Amino acid sequence: MSAHLALKSHAYCVESAYATPIGPKLRGLSDEKQASFRQATTDQLNAISKDGKTIGRMVSNIVSAEKPA
């Protein structure tokens, strides 16, 4: 399934990285390294989007199953 994800600020985009498979590794970094990651990512986003908004393609590969009763 594919959809477009529109985030109203770069901060939301940066924070969405914590909801990906690398999230636990990011949360395991020191506060200083997390701040550095956030700043570097925000700087990169600012370079490609001057209006502070991020729109991108989001793909979900989640399958769920239910066991019949």
GIQUI-V969975 format. One record per residue. N is the residue number from 1. RES is the residue in one letter. PHI is phi as a letter, one per 30 degrees, with the letter a starting at -180 (999 if undefined). NEAR is the number of other C-alpha atoms within 10 Angstrom. Layout:
BEGIN
N/RES/PHI/NEAR
N/RES/PHI/NEAR
END
This chain:
BEGIN
1/M/999/7
2/S/b/9
3/A/a/10
4/H/c/10
5/L/c/13
6/A/c/14
7/L/c/16
8/K/d/13
9/S/a/15
10/H/d/22
11/A/e/17
12/Y/d/13
13/C/d/21
14/V/d/18
15/E/d/12
16/S/d/12
17/A/d/14
18/Y/d/14
19/A/c/11
20/T/c/10
21/P/e/9
22/I/d/10
23/G/e/13
24/P/e/11
25/K/d/9
26/L/d/17
27/R/d/12
28/G/d/10
29/L/d/12
30/S/d/10
31/D/e/11
32/E/d/9
33/K/d/13
34/Q/d/14
35/A/d/12
36/S/d/12
37/F/d/15
38/R/d/17
39/Q/d/14
40/A/d/13
41/T/d/17
42/T/d/17
43/D/d/13
44/Q/d/11
45/L/d/19
46/N/d/15
47/A/d/10
48/I/c/10
49/S/b/13
50/K/d/9
51/D/d/10
52/G/i/15
53/K/c/16
54/T/b/19
55/I/b/14
56/G/a/11
57/R/d/9
58/M/b/11
59/V/c/11
60/S/c/8
61/N/b/6
62/I/c/6
63/V/c/5
64/S/b/4
65/A/b/5
66/E/b/5
67/K/d/4
68/P/d/4
69/A/d/3
END
